Amino acid sequence: FLWWGIFVASTPVLDGAEWLVILGPIFLTLLLLFISGIPLLEESADKKFGNMPAYRLYKKTTSPLIPLPPVVYGNLPWWLKTILFELPLYSRNFPQEGPNWCRTNHRESSDELKMG
């Protein structure tokens, strides 16, 4: 938002080819939204915390880019969240429900309980 603010503040003095300075904010926005910003952070957070119910609630109620109160953002329809840059690519590696620290074999855990 800083670079967009600088661009907007400078618009009264821009003339002719100087309008090409808009390429800077556009480039940084695309970089943040699709390459090095939000996608990388969301992917690592989803892998690390994706099985935790509190994180899933946080992700449903927190805007990835535009700051809004969680109560407001959590109740918005999906189409409006998409307009506010909650893109499906930010959750493409979201793990399935269930804790990642539990054993996957139920028989092993019950056998250990009997032995203990």
C-alpha positions in Angstrom: 0.0 0.0 0.0 3.0 2.3 0.6 4.0 2.2 -3.1 0.4 2.7 -4.3 0.1 5.7 -1.9 3.3 7.2 -3.3 1.9 6.8 -6.8 -1.4 8.3 -6.0 0.3 11.3 -4.3 2.5 11.9 -7.3 -0.3 11.8 -9.9 -0.9 15.6 -10.0 2.6 16.2 -11.2 3.0 13.3 -13.7 3.0 14.2 -17.4 3.5 12.0 -20.5 5.9 9.1 -20.1 6.2 9.8 -16.3 2.9 7.8 -16.0 5.0 4.7 -16.5 5.9 4.9 -12.8 2.7 2.9 -12.3 4.7 -0.2 -13.3 6.5 -0.2 -10.0 3.4 -0.6 -7.8 1.8 -3.1 -10.3 5.0 -5.2 -10.3 5.3 -5.2 -6.5 1.6 -6.1 -6.1 1.8 -9.0 -8.5 5.0 -10.2 -6.8 3.3 -10.1 -3.4 0.1 -11.7 -4.5 1.4 -14.5 -6.8 5.1 -15.2 -6.4 7.1 -14.4 -3.3 4.8 -12.9 -0.7 1.5 -14.5 0.3 1.8 -17.8 -1.5 5.1 -18.8 0.2 3.9 -17.7 3.6 0.6 -19.4 3.4 2.1 -22.6 2.1 4.6 -22.9 5.0 1.9 -21.9 7.6 -0.5 -24.5 6.2 2.1 -27.3 6.4 3.1 -26.3 9.9 -0.3 -25.5 11.5 -2.9 -26.7 9.0 -4.2 -29.5 11.2 -4.9 -27.2 14.2 -8.5 -26.1 14.6 -7.4 -22.7 15.9 -5.3 -22.1 12.8 -8.2 -23.1 10.5 -10.5 -20.7 12.3 -7.8 -18.0 12.1 -7.5 -18.6 8.3 -11.3 -18.4 7.8 -11.6 -15.1 9.7 -8.4 -13.2 8.7 -7.9 -11.4 5.4 -4.6 -12.3 3.7 -3.9 -8.8 2.4 -6.5 -6.1 3.4 -6.8 -5.6 7.2 -10.3 -6.1 8.3 -11.7 -7.1 11.8 -12.0 -10.9 12.0 -15.7 -10.6 13.0 -16.4 -8.7 9.7 -14.2 -10.7 7.4 -15.3 -14.1 8.8 -19.0 -13.4 7.9 -18.3 -12.2 4.3 -19.5 -14.3 1.4 -16.8 -16.2 -0.6 -17.1 -14.0 -3.7 -16.4 -10.9 -1.7 -13.4 -12.6 0.0 -12.1 -13.4 -3.5 -12.4 -9.7 -4.5 -10.4 -8.9 -1.3 -7.6 -11.2 -2.6 -8.3 -14.5 -0.7 -7.4 -16.6 -3.7 -7.7 -20.4 -3.9 -4.0 -20.7 -4.7 -3.3 -19.7 -1.1 -4.8 -22.9 0.2 -3.8 -25.4 -2.4 -1.6 -27.4 0.0 -3.9 -27.3 2.9 -3.7 -30.6 4.8 -6.7 -32.7 5.5 -8.6 -32.5 8.8 -7.0 -34.2 11.8 -3.9 -33.6 14.0 -0.5 -34.2 12.4 1.0 -35.4 15.6 -1.2 -38.5 16.1 -0.3 -42.0 15.0 -1.9 -43.1 11.8 -2.2 -46.8 12.9 -5.0 -47.1 15.4 -3.9 -50.7 16.4 -0.5 -49.5 17.5 -1.9 -47.0 19.9 -4.3 -49.4 21.4 -1.6 -52.1 21.8 0.6 -49.6 23.7 -2.2 -48.8 26.0 -2.7 -52.5 26.9 1.0 -53.0 27.5 1.3 -49.9 29.8 
